[in-house]
Amino acid sequence: AILAQASSSHLDGSDRAPVLNSFVVPMAAAGPIKLTYFGIEGAAEKVRLALVLSGMEFEDERIAFDQWQDMKPTTKYGQLPMMKIGDAEPIAQSGAMLRWVGQTGGLNPPELVLKIEEVIGLCEDMQRELMPSMYIGMRPHIYGYPEDMPDEEKKAIQMKLREKLIAPDGAFPRFLGYLQNFLGDSQFMCGDKPTIADCQLIPQLRHLTKGVLDGIPTTIL
């Protein structure tokens, strides 16, 4: 499937520069960019991809998990990723970062904004379907379970949730079908060049196929 081919692509910009050079927008002295996150893809990868594809230089700061507790009180909302642009106030929402990079670097063309936002919305809806099965293992108390819930009980609930997700009538086949139909025979989700819609989708597809989500087969695409 085309989505499977897309998920295996590094989309690192190395073979896209000739395509994108024509619509990279100058930074207009905004200042150096620093993106801070953990040493994983997670919520920051879509922003990293957009920065690389747009040709915008940035400092890719990756912190260790054991640094986070000391760092957390110094962040804007107690969360990462965080982006600093010159001397401006830090930005702390990855969606805002992605859209800013897209507008600044030519990956969010005005004539495609509605289609791009439609894809991003589908990706966010699909991610919301996954989150309960992730957080039940980390924060069971937010779902009404004891905070010290035994690991085997958390795992059992997690597996039931994921079994439902990947069932033929489950959320994942449904959303992946929507995205496949949206893509059609195209190489990119919106238009004939990469946009922030691709940057949003690719890390999610890679996450599903890495083998890091117990109960989700790596062949799901």
Salt bridges, closest charged atoms under 4 A:
ASP15 OD1 - ARG16 NE 3.67
GLU41 OE2 - ARG206 NH2 3.01
GLU41 OE1 - LYS210 NZ 3.67
GLU45 OE1 - ARG48 NH1 2.87
GLU45 OE2 - ARG206 NH2 3.28
ASP60 OD1 - ARG48 NE 3.25
ASP60 OD2 - ARG62 NH2 2.77
GLU61 OE1 - LYS34 NZ 3.61
GLU89 OE2 - LYS76 NZ 2.99
GLU117 OE1 - ARG99 NH2 2.87
ASP125 OD1 - ARG128 NH2 2.39
ASP151 OD1 - LYS154 NZ 3.34
ASP192 OD1 - LYS193 NZ 3.44
ASP214 OD2 - LYS155 NZ 2.27
